[in-house]
Amino acid sequence: QAATELGARAAVLAASQALGSKPQTSEEAARLLSRLYDAVTCDGVPDQVVDALARTATIPVTNGYIAAAAQAATLAARLDGADAPQHRHRRILQALVLQSMC
């Protein structure tokens, strides 16, 4: 949601969707993901698969974003401000999204 509010098309690739170790398969997937999305984050996907996707993709491919999102919720709850915690949380997530795309 944080990424889409910024106008990005993003996807989360879960471990259950991980690709085989064949280079040709990961290259094809990276090209397809690059056409469909502005960024991809992988959750529980083996590092070698994430690395293979990142080498071929023309978009940012990150790993561990889901863990960072949980930490962002903790940070948002500790920050002072007039915004509700869920709004602070979304802003922190948006900052993480922007950082990953730079």
N, C-alpha and C positions, 0 to 999 in steps of 0.2 A: 504494500500500500504506500509506503514512504516513497518508493521509487516512482510509482505510477503517478503520484501527486506532483512529481517534478516533471512529468511528461515522458518518462523513460518506459521502455518496454523491457521488463526484466523477468527472469525465470530462475527458479530454484531447482537444481538438479539433485535429486535425492539418491542415496546409495542404491535403492532398488531400481533406479533408472541408469545406473552406471553402465558404461560401455565395456565391451570386451577389450582385451589388451592388443588387438590387432591394430597396427598403425593406420591402415586404410580406413577402418571403421571410425576411429577417433578423428581422423582428418575430415571425413565426410560429415560427421556430427558437428565438428567445429565450424565448418563452412555453413551448414544449415542453421545452427544456432546464431551465427553472425548475421545471417540474413533476417532472422526472425526477431532478435532481441538486441537491446542496447548494452546489456550486461547479463552475466550468468554467475550465480553463486552456487557452490557445491556443498552439500551437507552430507557428511559421512562417506564421501566418495574417496576411494584410494588416491593418495597423493600422485602416483604415477599417471593416473587417468586425468586428474586435474592439470598436471603439468603438460600432458600431451594435448589436451584441449587448448590450454593457454598458448602453447607454441604456434598453433595453427589458426586459432580464432583471430578475428580482426576487432574483437570487442574485449573488454575486461572480463576475465574469468577468475573468480576469487574462491577461496576455501575458508571455511570457518566463520562466515558471516552470521550464521544462526547463533553461534556462541556469543559473538559480539553483540547481537541484538538483545540477548538476555542480560548482558552486562549493561547495556544502554538503559534498560528498564530500571536497574538498580541505581544508576547514575541519575536518571530523571527523577526518581523518588527523593533523592538527596538534595537536588537543586532547589533553591528558592526561586520564587517568581510568581507572577499573577496567573500564568497559564496553568491549566490543570496538568497533572502528571502525564496523562496520556498524550497531551499536545507536546510537552517537553520531550517525551520519549520519541514521538514521531520526528521532531526536529533533529534530535541526535541521530536517528536512523538516516534521515536525509543527508546529514553531514557525512555519515559513513559511506553512503551511496556515492555522493559527489567525490569524496576522496578516492574511492576505488576506481572511478572513471577517469581520474587525472593521470 
